[in-house]
Amino acid sequence: MWARIASFEGGDTEKLQKLNEERMQSGEMNPPEGIKRVMLFADKENNRRMFVAMFDSREAIEAAEARFESMGDEVPEDVRGRRTGVDYYEVVFEQTV
């Protein structure tokens, strides 16, 4: 399992959540192919977010990059924030307790 972690500063977390909910309900949400799970972590005090997307392989993440880029164009920067980084990590340990 691999994780793609995109970091953002600025934007509006509440508007982003609302937009995502609307897109899910309307069927407009078109996530990258191969994505298995997503999580959004918010640091509201410092107006930062980390978007974590899980994939089966690094190659699957790389194949999804074009779609991630186009998704960024679909959400205004004042809502999504400014992307400050993208990193890939192999998941070497996971446990549900």
N, C-alpha and C positions, 0 to 999 in steps of 0.2 A: 504494500500500500504506500502511496505517495501523497504528500500534501503540497498544494500551491498556496502560499500565503502572500496576499497583497495587502499592503499597509496604506492607509489614507489619513490625511489631516484635513480639517475643515469640513465643510458640508453640513448636512442636517440629518441626523440619524432618524428622527421621527418621520420626516418626509420620505426618507429612503425606505423605511419600513412600510409606510403607507403605500408607496409606489409599488414595492414588491408584492404586497398583498393584493393590490388591484390587478397587477399583471398575472398573478397566479390564478385569481378567480376568473379573469376574462380569457385565460388560455393564451395570453400574449407572451408569457414567459417562455423564452427559448434558450435554455441553458446549454452550455457546451456539451458536445457528445462525449460520453465516457465518464461523466461526473457521477460519483457515487453518493456523496454527502457534502453538505455545505454548513458552515457555521459562521456567524458574524459576531465578533467580539467588539464591544464598544467601551471606550474610556471617555465617558461624557464630560468629566471634569476637565480633560485636556483636549476634547473634541478630536479624538483619534479613533480609528477603527482598524480591525484586521479581519479580512475576509479569507476564510480557510476553505478550500475546496479539495476534496479527497478523490483520488483516482487509483486505478489498479497499477499503473506504471508511470515512470517518468515520460516515456514516449507518448502516453495518452495525454499527459499534461501539455507536452510540446505541441501535439496535434490540436489541442483546444485553444492555444494562445490566440489565434486569429479571431475566434469567437469572443474571447474575453476582451480583446481590443475593440471589437465592434459594439459590445455591450457597454463599454465605457463611453462610446459616442452616443448611445441611446439615452443616457442619464446625464442631465446637466451637471456641470462641475459644482455648482452651488448646492446641489443635493448630495452627490456622491463624494465630494471632496476631491482633493488633489492626491493622486497616487504618488506615494513616496518610495515605494519599493515593491519588488516581487521576488520571492525566493521559493525554491523547491526543497523539500525535505523528505527523506525516506522515513517512514514510520517504523521504528525498530522495536517499539513496545507499546501495547495498548491493553488496558484492563478495565473491565467494568466491575465496580464493587457495589 
